[in-house]
Amino acid sequence: MESLRELYRIGYGPSSSHTMGPRSAAQHFLSLHSDCQRFEADLYGSLAATGKGHLTDKALREVFSSEGKDVEIIWYPEIEKPFHPNALTLRSLSDAGEVIFENTYYSVGGGKIVLEGEQADQAAEVYPRAYSKMRQILDYCGEEGMQIWEFALQFEDSKILDYMDEIWGVMIDAIERGVNAEGVLPGGLKLARKANQFNSKAGEFTAAMGNPAFAISYALAVSEENAGGGKIVTAPTCGSCGVLPGVLYYLAKQYKFPKVRLLRALLTAGVIGNVVKTNGSISGAEVGCQGEIGVACAMAGAAATQLLGGSIFQIEYAAEMGLEHHLGLTCDPMRGLVQIPCIERNALATMRSIDHCTYALLGDGRHKVSFDSVIEVMMETGQALPSLYRETSKGGLAKVLG
């Protein structure tokens, strides 16, 4: 598995795979061919189908124009490359229009890009392959008397807690900006921000309707910031970035946890996300929203369970429920925007994470379906989903508005 630095990425919304990934690809290609003036970008599959709504073209043009270069963007939504649905080919051209060089990149989720021909990047792995499955990690932690966050510390570099501190700071900033922001989100759906209003109303609720409503407002705040192109953390993606900070900020407010415990919870959540990323997928274009919101819910449920004193087995159970009960969730954003149904899904997955934590803590952690098994089923389900339900905006809720 790769470092948690590869999972938690700081960037600007609205999409990790459609905005952050292509931006990184363009920066890489431009660094290799900075002497050229003309460039072309071919976008394929899901990257082309929802690229305009996700601001893919805007991100690419910003990179090239920042260096005084021109780029022509060509869309191929009906052509899907075999390795991954999010593909782009960048090429440099001579003044006469002849191709000098070209590279194909795959945006595989969470802002990560893979260069064609270099899919197996073993050099990036910091965790031993013997501990790539959740069962292996639990066995190791059990033998060593460790918590899952301690497992992460065992293999990450000495500055990883400093990085988690930076990550937590960006998450808090996104919440605090989002709960104070008002107005309509860009993109044409004319969707009004709700976090500010929800946060105000949450203070008026009592009894069972009380404090948990704040968690909804925190998740909405981050998701709306992402939809507006604000600065967020992939957790594990931009489209699902509100769930984990929503849960952690809510629990921090309720229980006054010291920051170091929240940083440890981020490590635990990161291990959960990393296991899915290694053995499954966090890309909506590949497996639907179960790979984004489902994984975010698993990460947040695990983090909450750790914070509230759960064992490593209860943590794994909370994570398993988060993924299991999102199996089959489609990725069908209206007009290719990370707004409907994405923003609501972040808020509701936040509440489900807390419910999964409660359910896991009520038991002793024993259950029938393992987290590793659910990852396998998620991949099977995702591959069975027709492409119109995998971030192409060709079916499902994406067609409601016509």
Order of alpha helices (4+ residues) and beta strands (2+ residues): alpha-beta-alpha-beta-alpha-alpha-beta-beta-beta-beta-alpha-alpha-alpha-alpha-alpha-beta-alpha-alpha-alpha-alpha-alpha-alpha-alpha
